[in-house]
Amino acid sequence: MISGRHGRGTIVRKSFLTITMVRIQIMSDLHLEQDESYNRFEITQETGYLALLGNVGNLTFHSEQYQKFLEHHLRSFKIIFYVLGPKEEDAKKVIRKFGERAKGLRDRDSEYGEFVFLDNSRYDLSDENITILGATMFTNPPRDQMFRLDTYYRNELEIRSWTSRQHIEAHLETIAYLSREVDQLAKQDPERSIIILTHHCPTLSSQAIGRGHKPDVEGLRYRFAADLKNQHPWAKAENVKLWAFRGTCHNCDYFEWETGRRIYSNQRGYPGQCRDFKTFSFVDISTYDDPSESVPDRPWTPEEVF
């Protein structure tokens, strides 16, 4: 559910169950490089956790301003989860160094939050019984669309050091990583909820990519979306409660009944692109304080909720 205001709340089911709501702000594609607004763009802090899913700015040309933007918001959030976009692939060294610097700041001043770079990585929110998995992810287009990826990187992103083959290899590596982690968690800690944060979209559903029935003659969707419909950890991964992403220039928030998870994106985009973007919206994830109990298959009564 997308609702609420501040912090962490609880809904108490009388006598046998407490549900804890963990809240996380998620956004992407801030594109602060457009007007170099790194020192002016303010993220309204509504929760303790912030996830930035790529294309925040330009780390190559605006490295100092970019890092100051992140540092500034570490004073507001308990944890910032960070995922790189494909055009930022060359900036991994810079981000890792910033992560080390952020740790030093936090060691010296407890007012700073934790910076977590998610690059085929896992982070456990132990108190909340939630695990966050994150990666850029990339996509796996049909063979006849691979040349379009090469053109995209070379001409539009102006990246000469990255090819369609590397793009697909990185995608396969991430899917293998996510599948292993989700499978391991399902066996070792079946009551733990999982959030997956990626830059690229994991589904070609029109609800997620927003292109309806328009013909995609140029294969544009394969730049930013992968079809994981029949793949683990999209399929047969009940513990994955939320999959958030960016890259589609279309915001979405819906519940997929087939997989039992929320699908979410909150992208600012280029000027005028995503008018429904909000810096203050957040996602609630439910965790059960008493996992030995199950919720009966019936609506809650007013007397049971307070």
N, C-alpha and C positions, 0 to 999 in steps of 0.2 A: 504494500500500500504506500502511496505517496501522500503524506499528510503530516500535520503536527507542527511543533514549534522548536523547542530547545531540548538538547540533552538526551537522556535515556529514561524511558518511562516503563511502567509495568501495568499489565492488565491481570487482575487476580481472579482466578476461578475459585470460588469458595470451596474449601475443604480438601481439594486434592491437587490443584495445578496452578503454577505461576508461569506466565509467559513474559519473557523479557524482550523488549523491543530495542534492538541495536540500530542506531541511525547513522547513515553515512551520506555525505554530500558527494555527488559525482558530476563531473563536467569535463568538457574537452573543447578543442578547437577554439581556444580563446583568441588566437591569432593576434597577439599583442604586438607583433612586428609590424602590423599594418600602419599603425600610427605611433609606434614606440610608446605605448601607454603603460609600460611596466610599472611605473611609479604612481600611476593614477587609477589603475583598475583594482577595485577592492572586492574581494569575495566576502559576502555576508556570512559570518560564522553562525551556523545554526546547530552544529553538532561538534563532537570531538574529532571526527574523522573526515578527511577530505581526500577524494581520489581524482587525480588529473590524468586523463587518458590520451594525452598526446596533442601535438600541434598547439602548444601553449604560446610559443614564440619562436625566435630564431637564435639558437644557441651559438651558431657560427659567427654571426655579425653583431649580436647583442648579448654576448656571454655575461658581461658584468651586470647589465640591467636585469637580465633574465634571472640570474642567481640572487640578486637583491630582492626581486619579486618573490621568489620562493622563500628566502630567508625571512622576509616581512611576514608572510602568512604562517610560518612556523611558530610565530609568537601567538597566533590565534588558535591553531589546531593542535590537538594532542598527537595526531599522526597525519602525515601527508603521504599517500600512496601515489607513486608516480610511474607512468608507463610512457615509453617513447613511441613516436610516430615513425613511419618509414623514412620520411625526409630528415629525421633526426638520428638515423642509424649511426652516422659518423660521430655523433656527440656523446657516445657512451662513456668515453674516457672523462669527458668534462663532468657528466652527471655523477660518475663514481667518485670523482674528486670532490664534488660538491657534497655528496653523501658523507664523506670523511670529515669535511669541514663542518657540516651540520651536526655531526656527532660531537665534534670538539666544542661547538657552541653550546650544545645541550649539557655536556659534562661540566662546563663552566657556569652555565646559567639555566636553571630548571624552568625558566619561563619559555624556553624553546621546546617545541615538540620534536617528534622523531620523524626523520625522512626515510622512507622505504622505497627503494628503486626496485620495481617488479620486472624482472627480465628472466622469464622462466623461473619464477621465484614463489616461495610460500611464506606466509606470515600468519601465525596463530594468535588470535585474540582469545587467550586462554580463559579469562574471566567470563567472556560472553559465549564460549563454546562455538566459536566461529573460526574458520580458516579462510584466508584470502589467497587466491592463486592469481598470478598476473603475468602478462606477456604482451608483446606487440602482436604476435600471432601470424600476420601476413595471410595470404590466401593460396588456394590451389586451383587455378583456372584450367579449363579444358586445354588440351594440347594446341588446338588451333587458335587459341587466344594468347598464347605465350608471347608472341612477337609484339602484341599491343602493350604488354607490361614493359618490355624493353624500351619501346617508344616513349611510354609514360615516364619512366625513370630518366631517360636521356634528354627528352625535349621539354617536359613539363616541370619535373622536379630538378632537372639539371644535375643529376647524380650519375656520374660515369663509372663509379666504382661498385655498382650494384646491378645485378642482372636478374632476369626472370628465373634463371636456374637457382641462384642464391635465395631469391624470394621464396620459391617453392620449397627448397631445402629447409629454410628457416621455419616455414609453416609446418612441415612434417615433424620437425624436431619439437616444436611447441606442442603440437597435438599429442605426440608420444609422451611428452613430459606431463601435460595436464591429465592424460588418461591414466598414467601410472599413479600420480598423486591422488586423484579421485578414487581410483580403485583401492589404493592402500588405505585411505581414510575410511572408506566404506567397510573395510574388513576390520581395521583396528579400532575405529571410533565411530560406529554407525549412527550415533545420535548427534554428531557434529554437523552443523550446517556449513555449506561451502559457498563462497562468493567468487566468481571468476570475473576478472577485469581485463579486457583486451582492447587494443586499439582498433583492430579490424572486427567487422561484424561476423558472427558465427552462422548466420542464416540468410537465405535469399528470399525469405518471406516479405511480401509487399508491406506488411505491417512494420517491419524493421527497416527496410531500405526505402520505402515510400515512393516507389516508382509505378505502382499500380499495374496496369496492363500495357504500358508504353513499351514498344519494341526496343530492345537493347541491341541494336545492330552493331554497335562498336564495342560491345563487351565491357562497358564502363563499370558494371557492378562487380566484376572480378578484380578490379583494383582495390576495392574496399570491403568485399564480402566473400565469405566462403560458405559452401553448402555442407554443413556438418550433420544434416538431418538424420542420417543413418549411422553416424559415427559416435563412438564413445570419445569424450565425455558429454556430448550433447544428448545422445540416446542412452537409455538405461543408466542414468546417473541421478537417482532420486534425491541425493543429498545436496545437489547443486541447486540452491534456492534462488539465486540471482545471477544473471549474466549481463554485465554492462559493457558497453563498447562505444565507439565513435566511428566517424569516417563516412557516413552515408549522406551527410547534409540534410538529415531528416531526424527529428526527435521522436522517440516513441516510449511508451510505458504501457505494457500489457502483460497479462498472465497467460502463459501457454499451458492449456489444460493437459495436453498430451505428455509433456515432460514435467509438469508441476512446478514451473519456475517463472519468475518475473524476468522480462526482457526490457532493458532500459537504456536509453541514451539521452544525454542533455548537452547538446552542442551549440556553441555560440555561432561558429562559422564566420565567414567573411561578412562585411557590413550588409545588413538586410537579408541575410541568408536564412537564419533560423529565428524567427520572431518570437517563438515560444520558449526560447532559452531563459533559464532563471538561475541566478547565482545562489539563491536561498533554498531551492527545493532539495529534499533529501529522501532517501529510501529507508523504510523500516524493514528490518529482518527479524523474524520471531525466533527465539530460542526457548527451549523448555528447561526450567530449573529442576523439574522432576521428570526425566525422560522415561522412568519406569511406568508412568501413567500415560494413558492415551486419551485423546479427546473423543467422546462418544459421537457417533454419526448422526447428530441432530443439532439444530440451532441452539445457541446459548439463550437462556431465559434472562429477563432483566434482573431477577434476584441473584443470579450467579455472577453478574458482572458489576463491579463497582470501582 
